Every structure is written in structure tokens, then in C-alpha cells.
Amino acid sequence: MKRTRQEKRVGRPRGRRGGSASAEVEVERLGRRFEVFRRSREPGTRIPDALRAAALAALDRGASTGDLYRACRVTADQLRQWRQHLRRGAQVAAAARPVAHVFNVVDEAPGRDAGLGCEPEAPELELRLGRWAVRISQVNG
């Protein structure tokens, strides 16, 4: 025997993926945070990474995309894009380790110290960056 449309809807959770009461509370709090953000900013302002991460965390803890849309006005498409952005960011962060820069130390006497007011025999430091050189020396007096 076929079930009627209403009988099919009775057993189905409305918009939830089996979320718990704590997930509902989290979504409500998140909705208030989004509301405060939207009231204090102009329309079209980029949603901060902290709010994006909180929405994705709520989704991971059992909130449905429907719940997040109702509470935060965040679409499933936005959530998908944010998730992809996080994955790309993690890949870039892992690949882009800081590289140490080693500069040459020059131990030669400067060729031109006329009128600089520096002691000619004092030690001098020089840092060369491309076509630039920065010198540090002791001043007379």
C-alpha cells in the first residue's frame, strides 16, 4: 500500500541531519553573531574568516545547511565555497614554508668615507640587498 504525501513527511526530520539540541543552540548563537555582524556593516561586506569557520564547524557538528540558512542567511553554495577556500588555504600554508635569507658579510674597508664623520679604522657593517647597500659604522666623537 502506498503512503500518502503527508505520511511520508511525518517521520522525516525537518531540515536537520539528525542534529542534537546542542547543535541547535550553537546555530542560534551563530545566527546572533551573523546578525550583529550584518547590522554593523554595509551590505556586501565580506564575512570574516572567524564567522566562516564557525559556520563550517557547526555544519561539521551536525547542523544542516537549512538550519544555517534560516539562522545565518548563509547558502549551501557559500558553505561549499568556504570549505574549498579552507582546503586551498591549508594546502598553500603547507607548501609555503618561510625561506631563510642569508646575506653576505663584507669584511673589506670602504673605499669612500670622505666627509662622513666616521672613524676610518672602526669596524663597519654592510648589508647588501640587490643594488642597495646599508652601512653601519661608529661616528666620531
N, C-alpha and C positions, 0 to 999 in steps of 0.2 A: 504494500500500500504506500502511495506517495505522500510525502509530508507537504503540508501547505507552507507558503512563504513565511507566515508568522511562526509556525512551529520550528522552522529552520533557524529563525533568528533568536528564539528563546534561549537556546543553550550556548550561544556564541558570546564570548566576551566582547563588549562594545569598545572597539578601538584600542584594546590593550593586548599585549603579548604575554599575558599571564603575569603582569606586573604586581608587585606587592604594595601594601599600604605605605611602606617607606619610600618606594619609588614614586608614588602619588604625591607624597609630602615634598619630596625632592623636586618634582616637576612644578609644584605650586610655588615653592621658594624661587626656583629658577625663573618662573613666569614673572614674579615680582621684580627680580633683578633685571630682566629684559624690559619690563615696563618702566622702571626707574631710568634705565639707560636711554630708552626711546624718548622719555619726557624731557631729559636733559640735553638731548642732541637733536640736530636738524634731521629731517627725513633723508635717507640715502647715505647716512654716515656708516662707515664700516664698523661691523660688530667686532669688539675687541677679542683677542685670542683667548682671554680668560673665560669669557662667556661662551665662546665657541667650544672650548674644551669641556666646560661644564655641561653643555647640551649633549655633546658626544658621550660624556661619562654617564649621564642619565640614560641615554639610549642603550649603553652597554649594560646598565644595571636593570634593564627590564622595561623601561618606559617605551611606549610606541611612538612612531612618527606622528600619529594622530594626536596623541597627548601633547607632544611638544608643539605641534601646530596650534592647538587650542590654547595652550598656556602662554607660549612664547612667540607665536606667529612666525615660526621657522618652518620652512617647507622641507619635504623629504629631499628635494633636489639640493637645497642649501646644505643639508646634513651630509649628503653624499660628497659634495664638493669640498666641504670642510675636512671630511675624513681623508679624501685624496690629498688635500693640501698638507695634512699632518704626516701622511706617509712619505710624500715627496720631501718634506722638511726633515724628517728623520733620516732619509737616505742622503740628503745633501749634507747634513750635520756629520754623519758618519764618514762621508767621503772627504770633507773639507777640514782636515786637521790643520791647526796652525803650523806654519813652517817657520823655523828659526832662521833669522837673517844673521849672517856672520860678516862683520865689517873688517877690512884690512886695517892693521895698525901700521902707521908710517913712523919710522924712527929716524928720519932724516931731518937735518936742520933746515928751517925755512929759508928760502932764497931771498925773500923781500920782507924785511922788517924795518924799513926806513920810516921813521916818524910815527910808529905805532905806540911808542911808550912802553914797550915790553923789554924785559931783560934778555939780551941775546943768548946768554948761557943757561937760562931757566928752561926746565923741561916743558915741552909743548905737546898738546894732544890735538890730533886732527881726525875728523870723521869725513869720509868722502861718500857722497851719495850721487851717483851718476856724474853730472857735470858740476855738482856743487861740492864745496869743501867747507867744513866748520872747524875753526881752530880755537883752542882754549889755551891761554898762556898766562903766566904771572905778570902783573903790572908793576912797574917801578914804583917804589915809594912807600 
